[in-house]
Amino acid sequence: MERRDALKLLAGAAMLPLLSRDTLAFFREVHEQLPATSALKTLNPHQDVTITTIAELIIPQTNTPGAKAARVNEFIDLILTEWYDEKERGRFLAGLADVDSRSQTLFGKNFVECPEKQQTEILRELDEELTISRPVGAFDSRPRRRTAPPEGNFFFMMKQLTLVGYYTSEIGFEQELHEEIIPPRHAGCVPIEDESNGR
């Protein structure tokens, strides 16, 4: 699959329940590329902990494992490394740095050092920035969700990557959605020997 096509699939993150078997299989292959032990390629350790924390706040552990257990942070690192071009990667990392800047301004410490309540406050603020106040009619002045998110918005990208990374992982797909991972096609790996040759 071409990189551009793969990125278009990410844009359909809101339609996760409708992913085709081929698309699901593609993202499963991305998960299978993750090494047995964490080996970051783009993120530094602080960025990795920040992403892990944000992802776990988006999809926390409940009676099923959360984003951290599904290794969403490593999935994101792989996407940043293999799929995003330099400009996209730069926007994402700048947005990640902005999370710490906001946290320093509000609470005098980095995001990961804040208690969960303060972290949630920052994420709520980022989420609200995806909403614009635009009256639809004379009698409706409620904030409306953008029809398309602002290009390169960090928190939109983060939520999108978290959802795709989690729900296409074995944990998210099988334990959370209670679906069975079925290969898109049969790929036999063991040749069947002709019994008559052995006689």
Order of alpha helices (4+ residues) and beta strands (2+ residues): alpha-alpha-alpha-alpha-alpha-alpha-beta-beta-alpha
